[in-house]
Amino acid sequence: METNSHRTDSKGNLQAEDNYAAHQEDPAPSPEAIKEPNDRPASKTIWIAVIIAITIMAVIYFLYIF
């Protein structure tokens, strides 16, 4: 069974690809991977975690020094 150009079994589960020669002319990622929404923007929140970690380390450092 073919669904959205992906091979699936009778239950609709995706099967692993075994015809690699068919994609040698167009080795780009699938359209689903390119159009996937960014619902977990880690790059926007990582800076908050970095600032908090540096602040905590600075407080601990100054408590032991002074």
Residue frames relative to the residue before (quaternion, step in Angstrom):
aa qw qx qy qz dx dy dz
M 1.0000 0.0000 0.0000 0.0000 0.00 0.00 0.00
E 0.1869 -0.7740 0.5979 0.0923 3.58 -0.92 0.93
T 0.0339 0.7819 -0.6204 0.0505 3.56 -0.86 1.00
N 0.8341 -0.0692 0.0047 0.5473 3.59 -0.63 1.13
S 0.6397 -0.5548 0.2889 0.4466 3.57 1.04 0.86
H 0.5788 0.5187 -0.4060 0.4807 3.59 1.16 0.56
R 0.4226 -0.6905 0.5213 0.2700 3.55 -1.03 0.76
T 0.0132 -0.7923 0.6096 -0.0224 3.54 -0.89 0.98
D 0.4638 -0.6426 0.5169 0.3235 3.54 -1.24 0.37
S 0.7529 -0.3986 0.2574 0.4560 3.60 -1.24 -0.09
K 0.6762 0.4774 -0.2958 0.4769 3.62 1.18 -0.45
G 0.5740 -0.6114 0.3717 0.3982 3.58 1.26 -0.13
N 0.4748 0.6619 -0.4491 0.3670 3.60 1.26 0.13
L 0.4963 -0.6617 0.4756 0.2994 3.55 -1.01 0.83
Q 0.2510 -0.7500 0.5942 0.1465 3.54 -1.09 0.77
A 0.5723 -0.5907 0.4409 0.3593 3.55 -1.16 0.57
E 0.4835 -0.6687 0.4860 0.2878 3.54 -1.09 0.75
D 0.0801 -0.8121 0.5769 0.0363 3.55 -0.98 0.82
N 0.6503 0.4742 -0.3189 0.5006 3.60 1.28 0.01
Y 0.0515 -0.8475 0.5283 0.0001 3.57 0.34 1.25
A 0.5824 0.5971 -0.3741 0.4054 3.60 1.12 -0.55
A 0.6087 0.5767 -0.3517 0.4162 3.60 1.09 -0.59
H 0.7498 0.3888 -0.2075 0.4935 3.61 1.14 -0.52
Q 0.3843 0.7414 -0.4823 0.2645 3.59 1.17 0.26
E 0.6684 0.4902 -0.3097 0.4658 3.60 1.05 -0.62
D 0.7842 0.1597 -0.0823 0.5939 3.60 1.11 -0.60
P 0.0242 0.8555 -0.5164 0.0286 3.61 0.31 1.20
A 0.3526 0.7604 -0.4830 0.2534 3.60 1.21 0.30
P 0.6119 -0.5334 0.4181 0.4077 3.58 -1.22 0.34
S 0.6259 -0.5459 0.3962 0.3914 3.53 -1.22 0.41
P 0.6180 -0.5546 0.3962 0.3919 3.62 -1.14 0.50
E 0.6038 0.5604 -0.3623 0.4361 3.59 1.09 -0.63
A 0.6619 0.5033 -0.3115 0.4599 3.59 0.99 -0.78
I 0.6702 0.4923 -0.3032 0.4654 3.58 1.03 -0.71
K 0.7502 0.3979 -0.2073 0.4857 3.59 0.95 -0.88
E 0.4007 0.7372 -0.4691 0.2755 3.61 1.26 0.05
P 0.4270 -0.7137 0.4838 0.2723 3.61 -0.78 0.95
N 0.4201 -0.6828 0.5420 0.2519 3.54 -1.16 0.65
D 0.0135 0.8455 -0.5320 0.0441 3.56 0.19 1.27
R 0.7361 0.2888 -0.2205 0.5711 3.61 1.25 -0.01
P 0.0467 -0.8446 0.5332 0.0107 3.59 0.28 1.20
A 0.1360 -0.8355 0.5294 0.0560 3.58 0.27 1.26
S 0.6279 0.5610 -0.3527 0.4082 3.58 1.01 -0.68
K 0.6445 0.5154 -0.3282 0.4597 3.58 1.14 -0.45
T 0.7608 0.3768 -0.2044 0.4873 3.58 1.04 -0.68
I 0.5070 0.6613 -0.4338 0.3428 3.62 1.17 -0.27
W 0.6238 0.5550 -0.3486 0.4258 3.59 1.04 -0.67
I 0.6032 0.5423 -0.3592 0.4615 3.58 1.07 -0.62
A 0.6672 0.4944 -0.2971 0.4713 3.58 0.93 -0.88
V 0.6383 0.5204 -0.3263 0.4639 3.61 1.01 -0.77
I 0.6674 0.4972 -0.3030 0.4643 3.60 0.89 -0.89
I 0.6490 0.5040 -0.3177 0.4731 3.59 0.96 -0.83
A 0.6616 0.5065 -0.3114 0.4569 3.60 0.92 -0.85
I 0.6572 0.4966 -0.3134 0.4724 3.60 0.94 -0.83
T 0.6404 0.5242 -0.3227 0.4594 3.58 0.99 -0.81
I 0.6667 0.4892 -0.3045 0.4728 3.59 0.90 -0.89
M 0.6560 0.4994 -0.3162 0.4693 3.60 0.94 -0.82
A 0.6445 0.5118 -0.3260 0.4651 3.62 0.99 -0.74
V 0.6410 0.5112 -0.3273 0.4698 3.61 0.96 -0.80
I 0.6603 0.4913 -0.3088 0.4768 3.60 0.89 -0.88
Y 0.6418 0.5305 -0.3181 0.4533 3.58 0.94 -0.86
F 0.7108 0.4528 -0.2642 0.4690 3.60 0.83 -0.96
L 0.6031 0.5435 -0.3639 0.4567 3.62 1.11 -0.52
Y 0.7080 0.4425 -0.2700 0.4796 3.60 0.98 -0.75
I 0.6546 0.5067 -0.3175 0.4626 3.61 1.09 -0.61
F 0.7819 0.2633 -0.1407 0.5473 3.59 0.84 -0.93
